[in-house]
Amino acid sequence: MDIAISLNTNSLPLHQQLYEQLRAYILTGKLPPGTRIPSTRAMAKSLNISRSTVTQSYEQLLSEGYLETVIGSGTYVCTQLPDDLLHSKPVELGFGTGKDAHSTRVRLSQYGKILADTENVPRVHEGKEEMSFRYGRPAFNEFPIKLWRSLLSQYCSASLNWLDYSIEPLGYKPLRGAIANYISRARAVNCTPEQILITNGTQQALDLIMRLLIEPDNTIALEDPGYLSARLIFQTHGAKLLPIPVDDNGLIVSKLENYSNQDIRLVYVTPSHQFPTGAVLSLPRRLELLAWATQTGALIIEDDYDSEYRYGDRPIPALQGLDKSESVLYIGTFSKVLFPSLRIGYLVLPQNLVPIFTRAKWLSDRHLPILEQQVLTEFIEQGHLERHIRKMRSIYDRRRQVLFQALYSHFGEKVTVFGDKAGLHIMVHLQTHLSENEIIERAASFGVGMMSASTQYLIPTCKNEFIFGYGELNEQQLIEGIRRLKTALNTNVFKSI
C-alpha cells in the first residue's frame, strides 16, 4: 500500500520524521489497527532513502507498541495500542461558546465566530418516527418522475455542452426567460429575463444579498415569528435584528414607524404566506410597506417560497408587482413546487443591482449544473410545471382539510389553527399543561414527529405552538398521526376552557 510521507532534508533527522508521521497516521486512525505496513525495503524505495533509516523508524514504533510483527507475514499496526493512548482525549478545536471558545491556533473569522456561537443552528432531523409532520417537504410520490427522466435522457443525448463551464453568470438564459414568463403571468411580477439571477436555492440568494448590501451592525427588520434559516444568515453576517410582530394581516407595518431613529437597511417578509403563522399580508399593508420603503430608502426582501398553493381563493399577486420604486428583491424557489434536491431558485433584482450581483454570483460558484437548468426550462415551457401545480393544489387542499378535520375531531376547542388557506403547513396551538418538550417526547414515543414553532420567534417564547406539515403525508397517515398524538397526550391533561 502507498502511504503519503513528506520528508524534509533540512529539518529533523529522516528517521525521526518518518517515525512521527507514521505515528500520527496511527493515532488519527488513518492507519487503523491491523493495517499492514510496507516492508522496510518497499518503504525505502518509495521514499528514496536508505533501508537502515526506515528500519530505525520501524524499530522505535515497535518498541513503543505502535507496530507489531507477524513472522512470515509482515509488519502491522498494533491491534492493542498503549493504555495511555487508549485513554487519551482527542484534541478539540473549541469552536463553541465560553471563555476558551476560540483559544486554539485555528482562528475563526468574525463570521465563523458568530456561526459557532449561534445556539439555534438548524440540525438535520434524525428522528426515526414512523410519521412526521415536518414542514417543507412535498409529496415525492406524486412527482412525474418518468417525464423528468425522459427529459434528462433527451438533454444528455442531445449534446455534451452540459459537461462544460457556463458562460452565463446569471444562469441559463432560456431558463431565465421561462421563469420571467411564468412569474409575470402567475405571480404578477414585473421583470425581464435580464433581471433574474439563478441561485442555488433561497439560502444562496439571501447570502448574496447580505454580502453585497449589509455591513456588520446594520439593522434588518424581520417578521417575528419568522423563517429561522433567514434569521441565522442575517445574524452570521453581524446584522442587528429588529423583530416586528405579525397578526392576522401579516407584518404590522406601523410598528416600523416606531424605529424612525434607526437606519433600517432591509426588511425581510413572506407576504403571500407568512412563515410560520400562515397569514397573508393585506393589500393596504403591502402599499403601506412599499411607501415606507420608498420614503426611508430601505429595501424589501420578498421571500415567495410556496405561494403557488392557495386553496379556494385567487392567487395573491406578488409584492414586487406593486413596487414602483425598485425597492423589492424577489426570491423564488422550486423546492416546494418540484423537489428540494433540485436546488434551483431565483432572485429578481432591480436593474441597478444586476451587475454587482452577477459578479458576486460568478465568484461564489460560477454556475449551477447546466443539465438540470435545461430540463427545468423544457418542463416549464411545455406546460408541465403548471399542470403539476394544478394537480398538487387539489391534493394538498384535500390533505389540509383532512388535517383540520382530524385536529378538531380529536381536540375540539383545545386546538387553535392559524393561517390562511394556503401553503404546505399550518401552525397549531395546543392548550395543555404539558410543555413543548413533553409533547414532542410523548408524540415521538408513539411514532409521531412534531416540530415546535418556538424556535421561529426572535423574542423567546413558549406557547405550545407547533408547525404541522402535510405535504408528504397522505390522508390516512394524517388521520392516524393525529389519532396517535391524541393518545400520546391523553385528553385528561388538557385545561378546561
N, C-alpha and C positions, 0 to 999 in steps of 0.2 A: 504494500500500500504506500501511497505517497503522503508525506507529511510536510506541510509548508513550514520550513525553518529558514530564518533570515540571520546570517552571521555577519558580523562587522569586525574586520581585522584591526580596527583602531580602537576597539572597546575592550571588554573583559576577555580573558583567555577563551579560546574557541570551545574548549570542553565545558567551561562554566556556562557559556551562552547556550550551548546545546542542552545541558542539564536543566537550566532554568526554563527554557521554552517547552521542553518535554514535560517538565513538572507542572507548568501552567496548563498545558493541554489536559493533563490527567485530572488536575483539581477542578477545572471548569467543565469536565465531562466531555470534552471534545475527543478525548481518548478514553472511552468507557472501560470499566473493569472487564478483563478478559480479552481485550483487543491485542492482536498480535502485532509486535513492533518489528520493523525491518531489521534484518541481521546487521551486524556491525559492518560487514563488507558492503552490503547494499546501501546502507546509510552513508558510508564514507564515499562511495561512488557518486551518489546523488548530490552530495554537498561539496564534492571535490576537495575533501580534506583527508588527512591520514586516518587509517583504521584505528591506530592507537588512541587518537583523540576521541573517537566515538566510543571505544572500549572504556576509556576513563570516565566518560559521562554515564554510560550504562552501569558501570560498577557502583558509582555513587548512588544512582537511583535504586539499584538492587539492595545496597546496604541500608538505605533509608526506608525500604519497604514499598516503594512505588512500583517496582518491577519484580517479576519472578521468572525463573527459567524452568522449562519443562524439557527434560532430557530427550533428545531425538526429535523435538518438535519446534522449539524456538523460545523467544523471549516474549512475555505477555505483561500487560498492565495487571498489577496485583488485584485479585478479587477481594482481598481484605486490606483496605488502606489503614494506615496507622490510626490508633484511637484518637489522638489529638486532632487529626484531620476530620475524622468522622463526626466529632462533636463540635467542630468549629462552625461559626455562623458565617454565612456569605456576606460579603461587603455590600452595604446598601447605599444607594446614591442619595437618599434623603430628600426626595422631591416633595415631601408633604409639608404640613404646616408645623409651626413651632419654632423655637429659638434656634434649633440646629437644622432647620429645613433645607437650607441652601449652603451648608458649610463645606461640602465636598469640593474637590478640584473641578468637578463638572459645573460650570457656571451657566445658569439659565438666563435667557433674555427676560426683559420685563414681561413680555407676552407669555413666556414659558412659566414664569413665577406665578402670574395671575391664574393661568390654567391649572398649575399644580395645586394652588390653594383654593380652587373652586370646589365647594363641597357637593354641589348638585350636578356634577357632570353625569350626563345620562350614560347608563351602562346597558349593554346588550341584555335583553331579558332572557334569562337562562332557566326560567321555571319549566317544570315538566307537567303542568296542568293539562288535563285532557281537553278542556275547552277554555279559551282565554278571550276576554273582552278587550284585549289590547286594540288600540286605535291605529289608523293609518295604513291598514293592510286591506287591499281589495280582494275580491273573490277570484283567486287564481284559476280555479277550475272552470270559470266562465269565459276565460280569455280565448280568443280564436287562435290557438297555438298552431294549428295546421296551416292557416293562412299566413301567419307570421313566418313560419318555417319555409313556406313556399317562396315568400318574398326574399328571405335571406338567401336561399339557394339561387334564386334568379340573379341577385346582385353579386353573389360570389362568383358566378359563372360568367357574367357579362364581361368583366374585365378585371385587371389586377390593380386598378387605380386605388382601391380601398386599402391596399397594403402600404401606400406611400404616405409621405408627410402631406398635410393640407397646406394650401397657400391662402386659405381664407380664415383669418384670425377671428372674425365674427362668428364663424360657424358655416356649415354647408349652405351655400346660397339658396338652392332650391327649397331647403327645409325652412329657411327664414321667410321665404316667400309664402310657403304653405301655411306657416304659423300666422303670419301677418293677415292673410285672407281669413283664416279660421277665427282668430280672436276679434277681428274687426266685425265679423258677422255675428259670432256667438256671444261676445263679451262687450261689444261697442267700444273697443279700444281703438284710439286714433294713432296709427303708426305706419311707417313704411318698413320694408324688409331691412333697410339700412340702419334702422334704429334698434334692431333685435340682435342681442348677443346670446348665443347658445352657451349654456353653462352646464356644469356637472351637478345639477340639482340646485335647490333653494339655498343650501348652505354655502355653496361657492358664490352665488350671486350676493348674498349678504356679506361674505368675507371681502369680496372685491369692493363693495360699497364702503365698508369700514376702512379698508386700506387707503382708499382714494379721497374720502370725504371727511374722515374723523381723525382728530388728534387726541391723545390722552387728555382726560379731564373735560373734553367736550360733552355736552349734555344731549342725551337722546330720550325722548318721551316714548312710552310704550304702554300698551294695554295691560291692566292688572285685574284679573289674571290674564296671562298671555302665553305665547309659544316659548317654552323653556329653552330650546336649542338656539333660537334667535337671541334671547337674553344672554346666554352664555357667550355667544360670539361677540356681542357688544361689550360684555364685561372683560373678555380676554384682550380686547383692544384698548382697555383702560378708560372706557367711556363712563360718564356719570349717568346713572339711570334714574329717570323720573317716572314713577308709576302713576298712571292716570286710570281711574276706575271706569268700569263699564256697567251699563244697565241693560234693560230690555231693548234699547235702541242703539246699542253699541257704545263706542267710546264717548264719554261725556266731554265734548269739545270745550264747553265753557270752563272746565277745570284748567285748561291750558292757559286761559287768560289770567289765572291767579299767579302765574310764574312769568309775568312780563319782564321781571328784573333779571331773568336768566336767558342766556343766549342758547335757545334750543335749536340744534342743528338739524336733527332728524326726528320724525315721528313714525313709529312702526305700527301698522294697523292691519287687521284681517277683516276688512269691512263687509265682504259678501257672506262670510260665515265665521263669526268671531271665534277664535280658539282660546279656551275650550268651551265657553258658555253657549255657543251656537247662535248668539244674537246677530242681527243684521243691522248695519249702520244705516239709519234712516236717511232719506233724501235731504231733509233740512240740515241734518248734521254733516252730511257729505259736503254740501255747499258751504256750511259754516267752517268746516275744516279747511277747505280749499281757499276760502277767503282769508282765514288766519295765516295759512302758509304764504300766500301772496303778500300779505301785509308784513310779516316778520322775516321773510326770506328763507324760511325753513323748507326742507324737502320732505316729502312723504314717501315712505316705502309701503307699497300696497302688495301684500302677500295674498295672492288669489289661489290658494292651494287646492280647493275642492269645489269651486263654485259651479262646476258642471252639474252637480247633483242637487237639484231643487225639486220638491215633490208637491204638485198641486198648484204652485204659483208660477208666474212668469219669471224667467231669469232676471236677476238684478244686474243692471249694466255696471261695468267697472268704474271705479272712482276716476281712473285715468281718463276715461272718455268725457268726463265733465271738466277736466282741467284745461284752462285757457292760458296758463302762465308757465307751463313746463315745470311744474312743482312735484310731479309724481314719477317715481321709479316703480314700474310694474313688474312683479315677479310671478311667473307661471311655471308649472311643472307637469310632467306626465306620469309621475309616480303613483298617484291615486287613480288616474283615469286608465292607465295601462298596467304597468308593474314597476315596483321600486328599483329593481336591479337594472332597468334601462338607463338610469342616471342621466336623463336628458331634461333640462329645464331651460328657461329663457328669461332674459331681462330686457324689458323695453325701456330704452333710455331717452331722455331729452336730447335733441340734436347736438347741443353744445357739449355733451358729455361723452358722445360716442368715441371720438379719437383717443381720449385718455383711457377709457375703459378697454378699448381694443388693445392698446399697448400692454396694459396690466394683465389682461387675459392671456395674451401671447407669451408673456414672461412666466405666467403661472403654470400653464400646462399645454401650451401650443394649440392643441385641438382635441376634441373628443373623437372616439373611434368613428371613422367615416362610414363604415358599413351600416351601423345602426342608424345613423342620420339619413342615409339613403333609403333604408327600409321604412323608417318613420315617415319620410316625405311621401313615399308611394302610398303608405297606409292612410295618410291624411287626404291626399289628392284624389284617391279613388273612392273616398266617402266612407271607408271602413271605420274611421275614428268616430264619426258622428253616429253611424249605425250602432257601433258598440256602446256608445254613451247612452243612446235611447234604450237599448236593451238593458243595460245595467241600471239605469234610472228606475225602470219598472221593478227590477229585482230588489234593489236596495230600498225602494219605497215600501215594498211588502215586508221586508225584513225589519225595517224601522217600526212599522205598525205592529208586527208580531212582538217585538221587544217591548213596546209601550204596553200592549195588552197584557203581556206576562208580568211586567213590573206592577201594574195597577191591580191585576188579579191576585197576586201573591202578597203585596204590601199595602194596597189600598192607600189610605191617606197618610201613611207613614213614608211615602216616597214623593219627591218633587222632581219633575223633569224640566230642564231648562232648554231654551233654544228654539230656533225656527225649524220648519220642515225642510231640512237640507243636510248635505254632507254625509259622512260615514260614521259619525259618532254622536252621542248625546251626553250631556252632563247631568248627573243624578245626585240628589241629596237624600241620604238615608237617615231618618230620625231614630236614633238609638243611643243607648247608654254606652255602647261599645266604642272603643277608639278606632281610628282608621286602621292601625296596625293589627288590632284584634280581628277586625272584619276581614282584612286581607288574609290573615293567617287561617281563620276559620274556613274561608272560601277555598283556599289552597288545599286544605285537608280533604275537601270534597271534590277536588279536581277542577276547580274554577279559578282562573286567573283574573285578578282585579287590578285596576290602575287608579291610584289616588290622584285627585286634581290639585292637592295642596301644593305640590312642587311647582305648579304653574303660577303661583302667586309670588310676586316680588316682596310684598309685605307678608311675613309669615302668618299662616292661618291654619286652623284645623277644624274644618266644618263638616267632616264626614261626607265630602263630595267626591264623586268618582266619575271617571270617563269610561263610558261603555261604547266600545267599537263594535259595529255589527256587520262590517263589510265581508269578513272572511267566514263567518258562521252562517250555516243555513238555518231555516226556520225551526227545524226540530232541535238543533243544537242551542238556539237562543232560548227556546222554551225550557229545555232541560237544564241549561245553565242557570236560569233564574229560579227554577224549582230547587236546584241544589243549593243556591245561595240562600233561599228561604229556610231550607232545612238546616244549613250551617249556622245561620244567625239565631234561629229559634225565635218565634214571634213573642215569647214572653219576656224578652229583653227590651222590647220597644217601649218608648214612653207612651203614656196616654195623652191624647191631644185634648 
